[in-house]
Amino acid sequence: MIAVILLGRIFPSWRCSLFIPNFDPMKNLFLLLLIGHFTSFTLMSQNEFNQVDENGLKQGAWKKYHRGDSVVKYEGSFIDDKAVGLFTHNYSNGAVRVKIVHGPGLVSRAVNYWPDGSVMGKGKYVREQKDSTWLYFDQFSTKIAEEYYIEGKKYGNWKVYYPSGTLMEERIFENDMENGLFKQYYENGKLYREATFVNGGQEGKVTFYHENGQIDAQGMYHKDVKEGLWKTFDDKGELMMERMYVKGLPTDSDRDIILEDSNNYYKKDRFTIEDVHGEDNLEIPDKKEEKRAKKSRE
């Protein structure tokens, strides 16, 4: 029908004959062939992307758009339902979010971008799971974190950095669980906190330090909660307070509880690469807001 309208505009003298039931077929053979050509071209253009074969496997070029928009969400190619070559994922404003190259075998390499085009993070996947070293950067290209994975599980020494580039914290993972020494630092490099993790929870002695190196607080953890006697000191080393804890609760509950996590030196923003098949992270609502909204509706 589109071809008919176009031809009517190109050849106005033919416009009426198209709708005459007894027009000469030979006289209009060229016209019929031309209509068929336009029709085939239109169908081919519509079916250029997002094809599946008779077995339901994705084949060839694929392109998806953000909901209710003309902005491409991702595009790439498939062979027998497996991604091959370069895939590009975009933010809802059209800026590139992720570029991932699916190489031969089971290895893919990804680079994630901030909306301004600077690199947010990079690493590789094996069998669609994070593997080996992953690095993360702020929008000024300063490294802010490094992680290590084996087939999607956390391993090795993980580090987080201040925007200045100095080390903020380091922790050790084994088989996806935090195990080993955990350290946090002031931005000047002095030790702020030292603890030990066993199977994901703090266990044993934990020490906090003043910025001048003097002990700030010290005590024991058991199964990730305070247990036993805790002591706090001023920055000159003088004892300020002693307090007993049982299963994380102070025995003198009428007094103020010391909250060591109130110190902002080791608070951090974590930037991790979303899975390339995940949602646009500009569109993901805040989870706390979701929960509050849900409660208000109940």
C-alpha positions in Angstrom: 0.0 0.0 0.0 2.9 2.3 0.8 4.4 1.5 -2.6 1.1 2.3 -4.3 0.9 5.7 -2.7 4.5 6.5 -3.6 3.9 5.5 -7.2 0.8 7.6 -7.4 2.8 10.6 -6.5 5.6 9.7 -8.9 3.3 8.8 -11.8 0.1 10.7 -11.4 -1.3 9.6 -14.8 -1.3 6.0 -13.5 -3.0 6.9 -10.2 -6.5 6.1 -11.4 -5.7 3.0 -13.4 -4.4 1.3 -10.3 -7.9 1.0 -9.0 -9.6 0.0 -12.4 -10.5 -3.7 -12.2 -10.1 -4.4 -15.9 -6.8 -2.6 -16.7 -4.5 -4.2 -19.2 -2.0 -6.5 -17.2 0.7 -6.4 -19.9 0.5 -2.6 -20.1 1.0 -2.4 -16.3 3.5 -5.2 -15.9 6.3 -2.8 -15.1 4.1 -1.2 -12.6 3.3 -4.5 -10.8 7.0 -5.4 -10.7 7.9 -2.0 -9.2 5.2 -2.4 -6.6 6.6 -5.9 -5.7 10.1 -4.4 -5.4 8.9 -1.7 -3.0 6.9 -4.2 -1.0 9.9 -6.6 -0.6 12.2 -3.7 0.3 9.8 -2.5 3.0 9.4 -6.0 4.5 13.1 -6.6 4.4 13.8 -3.3 6.3 11.2 -4.2 9.0 12.7 -7.7 9.4 16.4 -6.7 9.4 16.7 -7.1 13.2 15.6 -9.4 16.0 15.2 -12.7 14.0 14.9 -16.2 15.4 15.2 -19.4 13.4 12.8 -22.3 13.3 14.3 -23.6 16.5 13.7 -20.3 18.3 17.4 -19.4 18.4 18.4 -15.8 18.0 20.2 -15.2 14.7 21.9 -12.1 13.2 21.6 -8.5 14.3 19.5 -7.5 17.3 18.4 -4.1 18.5 16.2 -3.1 21.4 14.9 0.3 22.5 14.2 1.9 25.8 10.5 1.6 26.7 8.4 4.2 25.0 11.4 5.8 23.3 13.4 5.7 20.1 16.7 5.5 21.9 18.6 2.3 21.4 19.0 0.3 24.7 21.4 -2.3 23.2 22.4 -3.7 19.9 24.6 -6.5 18.8 24.6 -9.9 17.0 23.8 -13.5 17.8 24.7 -16.8 16.3 22.7 -19.7 17.5 21.4 -17.7 20.5 24.9 -16.8 21.6 26.2 -13.2 21.6 29.1 -12.6 19.3 31.4 -9.6 18.7 30.6 -6.1 20.0 27.5 -5.4 22.0 26.7 -1.8 23.0 24.3 -0.8 25.8 23.1 2.8 26.2 21.7 4.9 29.0 18.2 6.2 28.4 19.6 9.5 27.2 21.6 7.7 24.5 25.0 7.9 26.0 27.0 4.6 25.9 26.7 2.6 29.2 28.5 -0.6 28.4 30.6 -2.0 25.5 31.2 -5.7 25.7 33.1 -7.8 23.2 32.2 -11.5 23.1 35.3 -13.2 21.9 35.8 -16.8 20.8 35.1 -19.4 23.4 33.5 -18.4 26.7 35.4 -15.1 27.4 33.9 -11.6 27.1 35.5 -8.3 28.0 33.5 -5.3 29.2 34.0 -1.6 29.7 31.4 0.4 31.6 31.1 4.2 31.1 29.8 7.1 33.1 27.2 9.2 31.2 29.9 11.7 30.3 31.9 9.1 28.5 34.6 8.5 31.0 35.4 4.9 32.0 33.6 3.6 35.1 35.0 0.1 35.2 36.4 -2.7 33.2 37.0 -6.4 33.4 36.2 -9.8 31.8 33.5 -12.4 32.0 34.0 -16.2 31.7 30.8 -18.1 31.1 28.9 -14.8 31.7 30.4 -14.6 35.2 32.9 -12.0 36.4 36.4 -13.4 36.4 39.9 -12.1 37.3 40.6 -8.5 38.1 37.9 -5.8 37.8 38.9 -2.1 38.1 36.6 0.8 38.9 37.2 4.6 38.3 35.5 7.8 39.3 34.5 10.4 36.7 38.0 11.9 36.9 39.6 8.6 35.9 41.0 8.0 39.4 40.9 4.3 40.4 38.5 3.9 43.3 38.3 0.1 43.7 39.8 -3.2 42.5 38.2 -6.6 42.9 39.1 -10.2 42.0 36.7 -13.0 40.9 36.9 -16.6 39.9 33.9 -17.8 38.0 31.7 -15.1 39.6 32.9 -15.7 43.1 34.8 -13.2 45.2 38.5 -14.1 45.8 41.7 -12.4 46.8 42.5 -8.9 48.1 39.8 -6.3 47.4 40.8 -2.6 47.7 38.9 0.7 47.8 40.6 4.1 47.3 39.9 7.6 48.3 39.3 10.2 45.4 42.9 11.3 46.2 44.1 7.8 45.2 45.2 6.7 48.7 44.1 3.4 50.0 40.8 3.5 52.0 40.3 -0.2 52.9 41.4 -3.7 52.0 39.8 -7.0 52.7 40.3 -10.6 51.7 37.7 -13.0 50.1 37.8 -16.7 49.7 35.1 -18.6 47.8 32.7 -15.6 47.9 33.2 -15.2 51.7 35.2 -12.6 53.5 38.0 -14.3 55.4 41.2 -12.8 56.8 42.6 -9.5 57.9 40.5 -6.3 57.3 42.0 -2.9 57.4 40.7 0.7 56.9 42.8 3.8 56.7 42.5 7.5 57.2 43.2 9.5 54.0 46.7 10.4 55.3 47.5 6.7 55.2 47.4 6.1 59.0 45.5 3.0 60.1 41.9 3.6 61.3 40.6 0.1 61.9 41.9 -3.4 62.0 39.8 -6.6 62.3 39.6 -10.2 61.3 36.7 -11.8 59.3 35.8 -15.5 59.4 33.2 -16.8 57.0 31.8 -13.3 56.4 31.6 -12.1 60.0 34.0 -10.2 62.3 35.7 -12.6 64.8 38.3 -11.9 67.5 40.1 -8.6 68.4 39.0 -5.4 66.7 41.0 -2.1 67.2 40.2 1.4 66.2 42.9 4.1 66.1 43.0 7.9 66.4 44.6 9.7 63.5 47.8 10.2 65.5 48.2 6.4 65.9 46.9 6.1 69.5 44.2 3.4 70.1 40.7 4.8 70.1 38.7 1.7 71.0 39.5 -2.0 71.4 37.5 -5.2 72.2 36.3 -8.5 70.9 33.8 -9.7 68.3 32.1 -13.1 68.2 29.9 -14.1 65.3 30.0 -10.5 64.0 28.8 -8.8 67.2 30.6 -7.3 70.2 31.4 -9.6 73.0 33.1 -9.0 76.3 35.0 -6.0 77.6 35.5 -3.0 75.3 37.8 -0.1 76.2 37.9 3.4 74.7 40.8 5.9 75.0 41.4 9.6 74.2 44.0 10.6 71.6 46.7 10.7 74.4 46.2 7.1 75.4 44.2 7.8 78.6 41.5 5.3 79.4 38.1 6.9 79.0 35.5 4.2 79.3 35.1 0.4 79.8 32.0 -1.4 78.8 30.8 -5.1 78.8 28.9 -6.5 75.9 26.9 -9.7 75.7 25.8 -10.8 72.2 26.3 -7.3 70.8 24.4 -5.4 73.6 26.0 -3.4 76.4 25.2 -4.7 79.9 24.7 -1.1 81.1 22.0 -0.3 78.6 21.1 3.0 80.3 24.3 4.6 79.0 25.0 5.8 75.5 26.1 3.0 73.2 29.4 3.6 71.3 28.8 3.5 67.6 32.2 3.1 66.0 30.7 3.1 62.5 29.7 6.7 62.9 33.1 7.8 61.7 32.9 8.8 58.1 36.5 8.1 57.1 35.7 4.7 55.7 32.3 5.5 54.3 32.4 5.0 50.6 30.4 5.1 47.4 30.7 1.8 45.6 30.5 1.7 41.8 30.1 -1.7 40.4 29.3 -2.7 36.8 25.8 -3.8 36.3 25.4 -7.1 34.4 25.2 -6.2 30.7 21.8 -7.7 30.4 20.5 -5.8 33.3 18.3 -2.7 33.4 19.6 0.8 32.6 20.9 2.0 36.0 19.5 5.5 35.5 16.1 3.9 35.5 16.5 1.8 38.6 14.5 3.4 41.5 16.0 3.6 45.0 15.3 0.4 46.9 14.6 2.3 50.2 12.2 4.6 48.4 10.4 1.5 47.0 10.1 0.0 50.5 8.8 3.2 52.0 6.2 3.6 49.2 5.1 0.0 49.7 4.6 0.5 53.4 2.6 3.7 52.8 0.3 1.8 50.5 -0.3 -1.0 53.0 
